[in-house]
Amino acid sequence: MADEPALTLLYDGGCPLCLREVDTLRARDRGRGRIRFVDIDAPDYDPSAHGGISYREAMGRMRGLCADGRVIKDVAVFREAYRLVGLGWLYAPTTWPLIGPVVNALYGLWARWRLRLTGRDDLETLCDRRKASGE
C-alpha cells in the first residue's frame, strides 16, 4: 500500500532523550510519512498491532518494523531511520567491521542503563505497573 511507511519506529515516549530523537526524525521527514512513530509507553500500545513486540521487549531494546515485515533492533533501527530522512551517512560507519561492533556494544550499555540514566523506574517495575493497570 502506498501509504505504508517504510519503517515503524517503536519508541519510549516517557524518555526525554528518545523524544528528542523522535522530534529530530519527524522534522527531517517533513511530513512525508516515511517513518511511523509509535509510543510504546502510551496506555494504548498494542503489541499485536506491531509485530507482536511486547512492551518489555520494546522498552528493553530499540525496535523497528520494516514495511516488508522484518523486525530490526538496536543500532539498525537508527541506521534505517536516518537513511530514510536523508542522513544515512551519519550511521553508515556503523556497518564497518571495526566500528560496528564497538557501536553495537555501546548501544547495549546504553539500553541497559537508559532507564536509570533518564530518571525512570527499572524495567521490572515499569512492566509490573503496566500489568497491574491492565494495559
C-alpha positions in Angstrom: 0.0 0.0 0.0 1.3 3.4 -0.9 0.6 5.0 2.4 2.5 2.4 4.4 5.7 3.9 5.9 9.0 2.2 5.2 9.7 2.0 8.9 7.5 1.9 12.1 9.8 3.0 14.9 8.8 2.0 18.4 10.0 4.5 21.0 9.6 5.2 24.7 7.5 8.4 25.0 8.5 8.7 28.6 12.2 9.1 27.8 13.3 12.7 27.2 16.2 11.6 25.0 14.0 9.3 23.0 11.6 12.2 22.5 14.3 14.5 21.3 15.5 11.8 18.8 11.9 11.3 17.5 11.4 15.1 17.2 14.5 15.3 15.1 13.5 12.5 12.8 9.9 13.8 12.5 11.3 17.2 11.5 13.7 15.7 8.9 10.9 13.5 7.5 9.0 16.8 6.8 5.6 15.1 6.8 6.5 12.6 4.0 5.4 9.7 6.2 8.5 7.5 5.6 8.5 6.7 9.3 5.6 6.0 11.6 6.3 6.7 15.2 4.6 4.5 17.9 4.9 5.4 21.6 5.2 2.1 23.4 4.8 3.9 26.7 1.3 5.0 25.7 -1.5 3.1 27.5 -3.0 2.0 24.2 0.2 0.4 22.9 -0.9 -2.9 21.3 1.9 -5.5 20.7 -0.4 -7.5 18.3 -0.6 -4.4 16.0 3.2 -4.1 16.0 4.8 -7.4 15.1 4.0 -9.0 18.4 6.7 -6.9 20.0 5.9 -6.8 23.7 6.2 -3.7 25.9 9.1 -5.4 27.8 10.9 -6.1 24.5 10.4 -2.6 23.1 11.4 -1.0 26.4 14.5 -3.1 26.7 15.9 -2.5 23.2 15.0 -0.3 20.3 12.8 -2.0 17.8 11.5 -1.1 14.3 9.2 -2.8 11.8 10.1 -2.6 8.2 7.3 -2.4 5.6 8.3 -5.9 4.4 7.5 -7.3 7.9 11.1 -7.6 9.1 11.8 -6.6 12.7 15.0 -4.7 13.2 16.6 -3.7 16.5 19.2 -1.7 18.2 21.5 0.4 16.0 20.0 -1.0 12.9 16.8 1.0 13.7 18.7 4.2 13.9 20.6 3.4 10.8 17.4 2.8 8.8 15.6 5.8 10.3 18.4 8.2 9.5 18.8 6.7 6.0 15.1 7.4 5.3 15.4 11.0 6.3 18.5 11.6 4.2 21.1 11.4 6.9 22.2 7.8 6.4 25.8 8.9 6.2 25.7 9.6 10.0 25.2 5.9 10.7 27.0 4.4 7.7 30.2 3.8 9.7 28.2 1.5 12.0 28.3 -1.1 9.2 32.1 -1.0 9.1 33.9 -4.0 10.5 35.9 -2.2 13.3 33.4 0.5 14.2 30.1 -1.6 14.0 30.9 -3.9 16.9 32.0 -1.1 19.1 28.9 1.0 18.4 26.7 -2.1 19.0 28.4 -2.7 22.3 28.0 0.9 23.4 24.3 0.8 22.4 23.9 -2.4 24.5 25.3 -0.5 27.5 23.0 2.4 26.8 20.0 0.1 26.6 20.9 -1.5 29.9 21.3 1.8 31.7 18.9 4.1 29.8 16.0 4.0 32.3 18.2 4.7 35.3 20.2 7.4 33.4 16.9 9.2 32.5 15.5 9.0 36.0 12.9 6.3 35.3 12.0 3.2 37.2 13.7 -0.1 36.3 12.2 -2.3 33.6 10.7 -4.8 36.0 8.9 -2.0 37.9 7.5 -0.5 34.6 6.3 -3.9 33.4 4.7 -4.7 36.7 3.0 -1.3 36.8 1.7 -1.8 33.3 0.4 -5.3 34.0 -1.3 -4.1 37.2 -3.1 -1.3 35.3 -4.4 -3.8 32.8 -2.5 -2.4 29.8 
